Amino acid sequence: MESYQSLLGVITHFCTCCFIFQLFFQLRIKRTKENNK
């Protein structure tokens, strides 16, 4: 049961990193589009 708990923590951490990365990437794309106008 302990390994399952740690695995869940790793997956949650990974999803959080992916979520933050996507937000950061979208902000960069929006900025570049605005700068190109």
URRA-V445633 format. One record per residue. N is the residue number from 0. SS is DSSP state (h for helix, s for strand, l for the rest). PSI is psi in degrees with one decimal (none if undefined). OMEGA is omega in whole degrees, 0 to 359 (* if undefined). Layout:
# URRA-V445633
n=N ss=SS psi=PSI omega=OMEGA
n=N ss=SS psi=PSI omega=OMEGA
This chain:
# URRA-V445633
n=0 ss=l psi=-32.0 omega=181
n=1 ss=h psi=-40.4 omega=181
n=2 ss=h psi=-35.3 omega=179
n=3 ss=h psi=-39.8 omega=181
n=4 ss=h psi=-42.9 omega=180
n=5 ss=h psi=-37.3 omega=179
n=6 ss=h psi=-41.2 omega=178
n=7 ss=h psi=-38.8 omega=179
n=8 ss=h psi=-41.5 omega=180
n=9 ss=h psi=-44.1 omega=180
n=10 ss=h psi=-42.5 omega=179
n=11 ss=h psi=-43.5 omega=179
n=12 ss=h psi=-42.1 omega=181
n=13 ss=h psi=-44.5 omega=180
n=14 ss=h psi=-40.1 omega=180
n=15 ss=h psi=-42.7 omega=179
n=16 ss=h psi=-43.9 omega=180
n=17 ss=h psi=-41.2 omega=181
n=18 ss=h psi=-46.4 omega=180
n=19 ss=h psi=-41.1 omega=180
n=20 ss=h psi=-41.6 omega=179
n=21 ss=h psi=-44.1 omega=179
n=22 ss=h psi=-46.4 omega=180
n=23 ss=h psi=-42.5 omega=181
n=24 ss=h psi=-42.3 omega=180
n=25 ss=h psi=-39.8 omega=179
n=26 ss=h psi=-41.6 omega=179
n=27 ss=h psi=-41.9 omega=180
n=28 ss=h psi=-42.5 omega=180
n=29 ss=h psi=-42.4 omega=181
n=30 ss=h psi=-43.8 omega=181
n=31 ss=h psi=-38.6 omega=179
n=32 ss=h psi=-40.2 omega=180
n=33 ss=h psi=-36.9 omega=181
n=34 ss=h psi=-28.9 omega=183
n=35 ss=h psi=-18.1 omega=183
n=36 ss=l psi=none omega=*
